[in-house]
Amino acid sequence: MSSSEQSECHVEMLQLALEEAQKCTPSPTAFCVGAVITVKVDSLSKPIILATGYSRELEGNTHAEANALTKIRSYSKEELHQLVPDLPQGATVEDVLAQADIYTTMEPCSVRTSGLAPCANAIVMARLRRCFIGVGEPDDFVNCEGAQRLKDAGVEVIWVKGLEDKCLEVARAGH
């Protein structure tokens, strides 16, 4: 893939994350965020979508990134091998996550007012390699330092340009 094709692919994946965010039930006290987790099997192919998630999709006060990770971790080995046929025999979900990228419409949270674990921590614990972000988290609720936490832990952070206004508009639905 050329760098222009890669850039288009990143925008396409972030647009899929935006579609996920639009599924959120709006809330005056929370953002509507979407996430997509992908893995590439080689440098020429498009990434394989492993899972998607959106805020409040699963039971509890859940966030998009955590929901996508929860879905991946629920796959059986057979389901994982169907999604990623070229996996080495015996590869685990955690092995795949260590090669995966996450696209999220908003900077992963570093603080949860609910007391739940922040998404930046979940991404670090999953050992995801890169995090593509649509827009930084505004200071509506907390002072977010998710991108810095990811960088400090060795996760490559890439800000995808061009969708910032749309990401914020969708995030603030219900405000």
C-alpha positions in Angstrom: 0.0 0.0 0.0 1.3 3.5 -0.8 1.3 6.1 1.9 -1.7 7.8 0.2 -3.6 4.5 0.2 -2.6 4.0 3.9 -3.9 7.5 4.7 -7.2 6.8 2.9 -7.4 3.4 4.8 -7.0 5.2 8.1 -9.7 7.7 7.3 -12.0 4.8 6.2 -11.4 3.0 9.4 -12.1 6.1 11.4 -15.3 6.6 9.4 -16.4 3.1 10.5 -15.7 4.1 14.1 -17.9 7.2 13.5 -20.7 4.9 12.3 -20.3 3.0 15.6 -20.4 6.2 17.6 -23.6 7.1 16.0 -25.2 4.0 17.4 -24.7 5.4 21.0 -27.7 6.4 23.0 -27.0 10.1 23.6 -26.3 11.3 27.1 -25.9 14.7 28.6 -23.1 13.4 30.9 -21.1 11.3 28.5 -19.6 11.3 25.0 -20.7 9.1 22.1 -17.5 7.4 20.9 -16.9 4.6 18.4 -13.9 2.2 18.0 -12.6 -0.3 15.5 -9.8 -2.8 16.2 -7.9 -4.1 13.1 -5.0 -6.2 12.3 -2.9 -6.4 9.1 -1.6 -9.8 7.9 0.8 -8.2 5.4 1.8 -4.8 4.2 -0.1 -5.1 0.9 -3.6 -5.9 2.2 -6.2 -3.9 3.9 -6.6 -4.4 7.6 -9.0 -7.1 8.9 -11.6 -5.7 11.3 -11.4 -7.8 14.5 -14.1 -6.0 16.4 -16.1 -2.7 16.8 -17.6 -1.0 19.8 -19.4 2.1 20.9 -20.0 3.8 24.2 -22.7 2.1 26.4 -23.1 -0.8 24.0 -22.5 -3.5 26.6 -23.9 -3.7 30.1 -22.7 -1.1 32.5 -21.2 2.3 31.9 -19.0 1.0 29.2 -16.8 2.8 26.7 -16.2 2.1 23.0 -12.6 0.9 23.2 -13.2 -1.4 26.2 -16.3 -2.9 24.4 -14.3 -3.7 21.3 -11.6 -5.4 23.4 -14.2 -7.3 25.4 -15.7 -8.6 22.1 -12.3 -9.8 20.8 -11.5 -11.6 24.1 -14.8 -13.5 23.8 -13.8 -15.2 20.5 -13.0 -18.8 20.5 -9.8 -20.0 18.8 -11.9 -21.2 15.9 -13.6 -17.8 15.5 -10.3 -16.0 15.7 -8.8 -18.3 13.0 -11.9 -17.6 10.8 -11.3 -13.9 11.1 -7.5 -14.1 10.6 -6.9 -17.3 8.6 -3.1 -16.9 8.4 -2.6 -17.1 12.2 0.1 -19.4 13.3 -1.2 -22.5 15.0 -1.7 -21.9 18.8 -1.9 -18.1 18.4 -4.0 -16.6 21.1 -6.2 -13.5 21.2 -3.5 -11.7 23.1 -1.0 -12.5 20.4 -3.3 -11.0 17.8 -3.9 -7.9 20.0 -0.2 -7.3 20.2 -0.2 -6.9 16.4 -3.4 -4.9 16.3 -4.4 -1.2 15.9 -7.3 0.6 17.3 -9.2 3.5 15.7 -11.2 5.6 18.0 -13.3 8.7 17.3 -12.1 10.4 20.5 -8.9 10.2 22.6 -9.1 7.2 24.9 -10.0 8.3 28.4 -7.3 8.5 31.1 -9.9 9.2 34.0 -13.3 7.7 34.6 -15.6 9.6 36.9 -17.5 6.3 37.4 -14.4 4.7 38.9 -14.1 2.1 36.1 -10.7 1.5 34.5 -9.7 4.1 31.9 -9.6 3.0 28.2 -6.0 4.2 27.8 -5.0 1.6 30.5 -7.0 -1.1 28.7 -5.2 -0.4 25.4 -1.8 -0.5 27.1 -2.7 -3.7 28.9 -3.8 -5.3 25.6 -0.5 -4.3 24.1 -2.1 -2.8 21.0 0.6 -1.3 18.8 -1.0 1.8 17.5 -3.9 4.1 18.3 -5.5 6.2 15.6 -7.5 9.1 17.1 -10.1 11.3 15.4 -10.1 14.2 18.0 -8.8 14.9 21.5 -11.2 14.7 24.4 -12.5 18.1 25.2 -12.4 19.2 28.9 -16.2 18.9 29.2 -16.0 16.3 32.0 -12.4 15.6 32.9 -8.9 16.7 31.9 -7.9 13.8 29.6 -4.3 12.7 29.2 -5.0 9.4 27.4 -2.8 10.1 24.3 0.1 10.9 26.6 -0.5 7.8 28.7 -0.4 5.7 25.5 2.8 7.3 24.3 4.5 6.9 27.7 3.6 3.2 27.5 5.1 2.8 24.0 1.8 2.8 22.0 2.2 4.8 18.8 -0.4 7.5 18.7 -1.5 8.8 15.3 -3.9 11.8 15.0 -6.1 11.3 11.9 -6.8 14.6 10.2 -10.0 15.7 8.6 -12.7 14.3 10.7 -12.2 16.3 13.9 -15.5 18.4 13.6 -17.6 15.3 12.8 -16.1 13.4 15.7 -16.9 16.2 18.1 -20.4 16.6 16.7 -21.2 12.9 17.1 -19.5 12.8 20.5 -21.6 15.6 21.9 -25.0 14.3 20.8 -27.4 14.8 23.7 -25.4 17.7 25.2 
